[in-house]
Amino acid sequence: MPSPVMIGIDWGTSSFRASLVDRNGEALESRESPHGILAVPDRDFAGFLTHTIGSWLATHPALPVLASGMITSRNGWIETPYQPLPLGVEELARALESRDIPGLGRIHFITGAAQSPEGERPDVIRGEETEIFGYLATHGVSDGTFLLPGTHNKWLTVENGRITRFVTCMTGELFALLHQHSLLGRTMAEGKFSLEAFRRGLETARQHPGALLATLFTTRSLTLFDQLSDAESSDYLSGLLIGEECLAQLRNGPAPDKVTIIGRHDLAERYRIAAEFLSLPSSIATPGLSRHGQLAIARAAELIPC
C-alpha cells in the first residue's frame, strides 16, 4: 500500500475536495463536499477543515498540507497576493503563503496570477494555474494552449513551462443569467442534449462573428417560428455563446496547433464539439490535475523529497 506524502486541498467557490496524495500524485483517499468558500457556515474554514480532514492530520501529522483555488481569494480564507506573468512552478513555490492554524498545523496556500494589473484589461486566475502545472507534470510537456471551462472560462498559453498569458471569458455566467433571468429563458424547457441545436448555434456564431448582441434574440425568434423547440433553445443558446467565445480567441491571435480542455466532462465535451466544428484540434484532459500540480509545487518548495 503506497504511503501518502502530502494532503492536497482544492477549494473553489462552489466545491471542496481534499486528497491524501502519494508520491506519484495519485489520491489514496479523497473527501468531497459542496461546501465551497461561499457555503462554509459562518465562514469557519478552520472548523470545516478540522471536521473534514482532522482524522488524516491526526494519523499523518508530518504531512505538508497545500491548498489552492478560491480559498486564497478576497472572498476566501487567506488572501494571497497575485503573482505576475510569466509564472512557473518555481515562482509559485517561492510565493507560498504558509500559516500556522491552531488545531490544524501549518497550511501552505498556493497563490494565483495576475495579467496586466495596471493596464486597461487586467485579468486574474486562482486555482487554474495549479491544474495547468499538474497537466505539465503528468504529460511531460512544457508548451500548449489550454481551456478551462466553467462559470468563468480561462484560456491560457504556456511556453517553456511557464504561463505567459491568459484571458477570462464569462460565458458560463452569461448563459446562466440569460437562461434564468431573461426573456430568452422563459420558454426554455428541459430535455436531452440536442447536438443539432448546439451546432446550429455554433453556425450562427460563425456566420455572424462579433455580432453576439444582434444574434442573441434569435434564440427566441427561432422558437416563435417553430424552427427550434423549447427544449432545443437552451442548447442553441449554448452553441451561440460558446461559438462566439471560441471564434473571439481565434480572431485575437494565430490559431493554436491544439487546445487541451480541462474541466467537467459534459461542459468539456461541448467545447470539444465546438473546437471540432471550427477545425481546431483538441483533447479533453483526465480530471484530478490539481493534486498533481500541488505535488509539483510542494517538491519545488522542498516540502517533500523529489
Sequence and secondary structure as in RCSB ss.txt:
>XXXX:A:sequence
MPSPVMIGIDWGTSSFRASLVDRNGEALESRESPHGILAVPDRDFAGFLTHTIGSWLATHPALPVLASGMITSRN
GWIETPYQPLPLGVEELARALESRDIPGLGRIHFITGAAQSPEGERPDVIRGEETEIFGYLATHGVSDGTFLLPG
THNKWLTVENGRITRFVTCMTGELFALLHQHSLLGRTMAEGKFSLEAFRRGLETARQHPGALLATLFTTRSLTLF
DQLSDAESSDYLSGLLIGEECLAQLRNGPAPDKVTIIGRHDLAERYRIAAEFLSLPSSIATPGLSRHGQLAIARA
AELIPC
>XXXX:A:secstr
   EEEEEEEE SS EEEEEEETTS EEEEEEES  TTSSGGG HHHHHHHHHHHHHHH TTS EEEESGGGSTT
SSS    EESSB HHHHHHT EEEEETTTEEEEE   EEE TTSSS EEESSHHHHHHHHHHHHT   EEEEE S
SSEEEEEEETTEEEEEEEE HHHHHHHHHHHSGGGTT    S  HHHHHHHHHHHHHSTT HHHHTTHHHHHHHT
TSS HHHHHHHHHHHHHHHHHHHHHHTS   S EEE S HHHHHHHHHHHHHTT  EEE  S HHHHHHHHHHHH
TTSS  
